[in-house]
Amino acid sequence: MDLLTIVLMLLAGSLHAGWHGLVKSGVDQTANLAGMGIVAALPAMAVILFAPIPPATVWLVLLVSVAFHVGYKLCVANAYANADLGEAFPLARGAVPLFATAIAFPLLGQTPSAGQCAGIVLISGGLMVLALARLRRSFDGVLLAATAGAGLAVAAYSVVDSYGTRLSGNWVDYTAWLIVVDNVTFLLVARLVRGRALWATLSAMKGRVIASGLLGLISFGVFMWALSRNPVGAVSALRETSVFFAILIGILLHREPLSARRIGAGLLIVAGILTIAVSK
């Protein structure tokens, strides 16, 4: 992986944590996710006006990816309703490289190296610390299911989208179609869940929606570009450096508890992620 990709993915990780911080601090996470999707879809619609309609094979990949993207957003909204940003985000995102590596092995033939296996051990240790800390206070099956579901969904759509960008032959066109179809679908889901009140909620939080939408669009665009030219496991790992940024945002902006256990777990996860990213 070249230096440019590493630098841009670290930037994308910080932006990714930023929009999650905005969503977490909002009064309605589902509405915020739907609104930021509208913001992201508008420039993507401008792109697809000049892009060819994908062939049937690419549409099949797009629809599978959209299912995972929508499932991820539902899990994220549920997780943030039940835990701090500095707890829910690492539990969900720290597991992504583990799932992504496991899925990419049989589907894409990408065998994990010894370094990647070492990174997996470090990440697993960090996740275990966070999970045990939560269990010491109270067992929250909903939170653990939501974060596990979010991590699995991200890993799955990372593998699917990596294949999709290669199959389509143009990562920009594929990404634009994905952003539009994904966010229109989630907007319909949010409308069913929230009813007519969705529009009033979006209007009341329009500043937050626009900011999170722009951050999400930029970070996802960089992620898709990197996926089109690098192994899934390494790209997913670099993206998940957002875990530590999220912990810092939770502490500094959301006034979440500053604990040695949470910081230590975050450092273990990031160390594992970077180990995977630099492994050959």
C-alpha positions as CSV (number, residue, x, y, z in Angstrom):
1,M,0.0,0.0,0.0
2,D,1.5,3.3,-1.1
3,L,2.0,6.4,1.2
4,L,-0.7,8.4,-0.5
5,T,-3.3,5.8,0.2
6,I,-2.2,5.5,3.8
7,V,-2.4,9.3,4.4
8,L,-5.8,9.7,2.7
9,M,-7.2,6.7,4.6
10,L,-6.1,8.2,7.9
11,L,-7.8,11.4,6.9
12,A,-10.9,9.5,5.9
13,G,-10.8,7.7,9.3
14,S,-10.9,11.1,11.2
15,L,-13.7,12.4,9.0
16,H,-15.6,9.1,9.5
17,A,-15.4,9.4,13.3
18,G,-16.5,13.1,13.0
19,W,-19.8,12.3,11.3
20,H,-20.4,9.5,13.7
21,G,-19.9,12.0,16.5
22,L,-22.5,14.3,15.0
23,V,-25.0,11.5,14.6
24,K,-24.5,10.2,18.1
25,S,-25.1,13.7,19.6
26,G,-28.3,14.2,17.7
27,V,-31.8,13.7,19.1
28,D,-32.7,11.2,16.4
29,Q,-30.0,9.0,14.9
30,T,-32.2,7.4,12.3
31,A,-33.4,10.7,11.0
32,N,-29.8,12.1,11.0
33,L,-28.6,9.1,9.0
34,A,-31.4,9.5,6.5
35,G,-30.8,13.3,6.1
36,M,-27.0,12.9,5.6
37,G,-27.8,10.4,2.9
38,I,-29.8,13.0,1.1
39,V,-26.8,15.4,1.2
40,A,-24.5,12.7,-0.1
41,A,-26.9,11.6,-2.8
42,L,-27.3,15.0,-4.4
43,P,-23.7,15.3,-5.9
44,A,-23.8,11.6,-6.7
45,M,-27.0,12.1,-8.8
46,A,-25.0,14.7,-10.8
47,V,-22.4,12.1,-11.5
48,I,-24.8,9.4,-12.7
49,L,-26.4,11.8,-15.2
50,F,-23.2,11.3,-17.2
51,A,-22.5,7.7,-16.2
52,P,-23.7,4.6,-18.1
53,I,-26.5,2.5,-16.6
54,P,-24.7,-0.5,-14.9
55,P,-25.2,-3.9,-16.5
56,A,-27.3,-6.5,-14.8
57,T,-24.2,-8.2,-13.2
58,V,-23.2,-4.9,-11.6
59,W,-26.8,-4.2,-10.5
60,L,-26.8,-7.5,-8.6
61,V,-23.7,-6.5,-6.7
62,L,-25.1,-3.0,-6.0
63,L,-28.3,-4.4,-4.6
64,V,-26.5,-6.8,-2.3
65,S,-24.2,-4.0,-1.1
66,V,-27.2,-1.7,-0.5
67,A,-28.8,-4.4,1.8
68,F,-25.6,-4.4,3.9
69,H,-25.3,-0.6,4.0
70,V,-29.0,-0.2,5.1
71,G,-28.5,-2.9,7.7
72,Y,-25.4,-1.1,9.0
73,K,-27.2,2.2,9.5
74,L,-30.0,0.5,11.4
75,C,-27.5,-1.2,13.7
76,V,-25.6,2.1,14.2
77,A,-28.7,4.0,15.2
78,N,-29.6,1.2,17.6
79,A,-26.1,1.1,19.1
80,Y,-26.0,4.9,19.7
81,A,-29.3,4.8,21.5
82,N,-27.8,2.3,24.0
83,A,-24.2,3.4,24.6
84,D,-21.6,6.2,24.5
85,L,-19.8,6.9,21.2
86,G,-16.5,5.9,22.8
87,E,-17.9,2.5,23.6
88,A,-20.3,1.6,20.8
89,F,-18.1,2.8,17.9
90,P,-15.0,0.8,18.9
91,L,-17.1,-2.3,19.5
92,A,-18.7,-2.0,16.1
93,R,-15.8,-0.8,14.0
94,G,-13.0,-2.7,15.7
95,A,-14.5,-5.9,14.6
96,V,-14.6,-4.9,10.9
97,P,-11.0,-6.0,10.0
98,L,-11.6,-9.3,11.6
99,F,-14.8,-9.9,9.6
100,A,-13.4,-8.4,6.4
101,T,-10.3,-10.7,6.5
102,A,-12.5,-13.7,7.2
103,I,-14.9,-12.9,4.4
104,A,-12.2,-11.9,1.8
105,F,-10.3,-15.2,2.3
106,P,-12.9,-17.6,0.7
107,L,-14.5,-15.1,-1.6
108,L,-11.5,-13.1,-3.0
109,G,-8.7,-15.5,-2.2
110,Q,-6.9,-13.0,-0.1
111,T,-5.0,-15.1,2.5
112,P,-4.1,-13.3,5.8
113,S,-0.4,-13.1,6.4
114,A,1.4,-13.7,9.7
115,G,1.4,-9.9,10.4
116,Q,-2.3,-9.7,9.7
117,C,-2.9,-12.6,12.1
118,A,-0.9,-10.7,14.8
119,G,-3.1,-7.6,14.2
120,I,-6.2,-9.7,14.6
121,V,-5.0,-10.9,18.0
122,L,-4.4,-7.3,19.1
123,I,-7.8,-6.1,17.9
124,S,-9.5,-9.1,19.6
125,G,-7.7,-8.1,22.9
126,G,-9.0,-4.6,22.6
127,L,-12.5,-5.7,21.9
128,M,-12.4,-8.1,24.8
129,V,-11.4,-5.3,27.2
130,L,-14.4,-3.2,26.0
131,A,-16.8,-6.0,26.1
132,L,-15.7,-7.1,29.6
133,A,-16.0,-3.5,30.9
134,R,-19.6,-3.3,29.6
135,L,-20.4,-6.8,31.1
136,R,-19.0,-5.7,34.5
137,R,-21.6,-2.9,34.6
138,S,-24.5,-4.7,33.0
139,F,-25.2,-7.2,30.2
140,D,-26.7,-5.4,27.2
141,G,-27.6,-8.0,24.6
142,V,-29.1,-5.4,22.3
143,L,-25.9,-3.3,22.3
144,L,-23.7,-6.3,21.6
145,A,-26.0,-7.5,18.9
146,A,-26.2,-4.1,17.3
147,T,-22.4,-3.5,17.3
148,A,-21.7,-7.0,16.0
149,G,-24.3,-6.6,13.3
150,A,-22.8,-3.2,12.3
151,G,-19.3,-4.7,12.2
152,L,-20.4,-7.7,10.1
153,A,-22.3,-5.4,7.7
154,V,-19.3,-3.1,7.1
155,A,-17.0,-6.1,6.5
156,A,-19.5,-7.6,4.1
157,Y,-20.2,-4.4,2.1
158,S,-16.4,-3.8,2.0
159,V,-15.8,-7.1,0.3
160,V,-18.9,-6.7,-2.0
161,D,-17.9,-3.1,-3.0
162,S,-14.3,-4.1,-3.6
163,Y,-15.6,-6.7,-6.1
164,G,-18.1,-4.2,-7.5
165,T,-15.6,-1.5,-8.3
166,R,-13.5,-4.0,-10.2
167,L,-16.4,-5.6,-12.0
168,S,-17.8,-2.2,-13.1
169,G,-14.4,-1.1,-14.4
170,N,-15.0,2.5,-13.1
171,W,-15.0,3.1,-9.3
172,V,-16.4,6.6,-9.6
173,D,-19.5,5.4,-11.5
174,Y,-20.0,2.4,-9.2
175,T,-19.7,4.6,-6.1
176,A,-22.1,7.2,-7.5
177,W,-24.8,4.6,-8.3
178,L,-24.3,3.0,-4.9
179,I,-24.6,6.3,-2.9
180,V,-27.8,7.1,-4.7
181,V,-29.5,3.7,-4.5
182,D,-28.4,3.2,-0.9
183,N,-29.5,6.5,0.4
184,V,-32.8,6.6,-1.4
185,T,-33.5,3.1,0.0
186,F,-32.6,4.2,3.6
187,L,-34.7,7.3,3.3
188,L,-37.7,5.2,2.5
189,V,-36.9,2.9,5.4
190,A,-36.6,5.9,7.7
191,R,-39.9,7.3,6.5
192,L,-41.6,4.0,7.3
193,V,-40.1,4.0,10.8
194,R,-40.5,7.6,11.7
195,G,-43.6,8.5,9.7
196,R,-44.4,12.1,8.7
197,A,-42.5,13.4,11.7
198,L,-39.3,12.6,9.8
199,W,-39.5,15.8,7.7
200,A,-39.9,18.1,10.8
201,T,-37.0,16.4,12.5
202,L,-34.7,16.8,9.5
203,S,-35.7,20.5,9.2
204,A,-34.9,21.1,12.9
205,M,-31.4,19.5,12.6
206,K,-30.5,20.6,9.1
207,G,-27.1,22.1,10.1
208,R,-26.0,18.8,11.7
209,V,-27.4,16.9,8.7
210,I,-25.5,18.9,6.1
211,A,-22.2,18.7,8.1
212,S,-22.4,15.0,8.7
213,G,-23.5,14.4,5.1
214,L,-20.5,16.2,3.7
215,L,-18.1,14.4,6.1
216,G,-19.6,11.1,5.2
217,L,-19.4,11.7,1.5
218,I,-15.8,12.6,1.5
219,S,-14.7,9.8,3.8
220,F,-16.7,7.2,1.8
221,G,-15.3,8.5,-1.5
222,V,-11.7,8.1,-0.4
223,F,-12.6,4.6,1.0
224,M,-14.1,3.5,-2.3
225,W,-11.1,4.8,-4.3
226,A,-8.7,2.9,-2.0
227,L,-10.8,-0.3,-2.3
228,S,-10.5,-0.2,-6.1
229,R,-6.7,-0.5,-5.9
230,N,-5.8,-2.3,-2.7
231,P,-6.6,-5.5,-0.7
232,V,-9.9,-5.3,1.3
233,G,-8.3,-6.2,4.6
234,A,-5.6,-3.6,4.5
235,V,-8.0,-0.8,3.4
236,S,-10.7,-1.7,6.0
237,A,-8.0,-1.8,8.7
238,L,-6.7,1.7,7.9
239,R,-10.3,3.1,7.8
240,E,-10.9,1.7,11.3
241,T,-8.2,3.9,12.8
242,S,-11.4,6.0,13.2
243,V,-11.9,4.0,16.4
244,F,-9.3,6.1,18.3
245,F,-10.6,9.4,16.8
246,A,-14.1,8.4,18.0
247,I,-12.8,7.8,21.5
248,L,-11.2,11.2,21.6
249,I,-14.3,12.9,20.2
250,G,-16.4,11.2,22.8
251,I,-14.1,12.4,25.6
252,L,-13.4,15.9,24.4
253,L,-16.7,16.9,22.9
254,H,-19.4,14.6,24.4
255,R,-17.8,14.6,27.9
256,E,-17.8,10.8,28.1
257,P,-15.9,9.1,30.9
258,L,-12.1,9.2,30.5
259,S,-10.9,5.7,31.7
260,A,-7.6,3.9,31.3
261,R,-9.6,0.8,30.2
262,R,-11.3,2.6,27.3
263,I,-8.1,4.3,26.2
264,G,-6.1,1.1,26.5
265,A,-8.7,-0.8,24.5
266,G,-8.6,1.8,21.8
267,L,-4.8,1.7,21.6
268,L,-4.9,-2.1,21.3
269,I,-7.4,-1.9,18.5
270,V,-5.5,0.8,16.6
271,A,-2.2,-1.1,17.1
272,G,-3.8,-4.2,15.6
273,I,-5.4,-2.2,12.8
274,L,-2.1,-0.6,11.8
275,T,-0.3,-4.0,12.1
276,I,-2.8,-5.3,9.5
277,A,-2.5,-2.3,7.3
278,V,1.3,-2.5,7.0
279,S,1.5,-6.3,6.8
280,K,2.5,-7.9,3.5
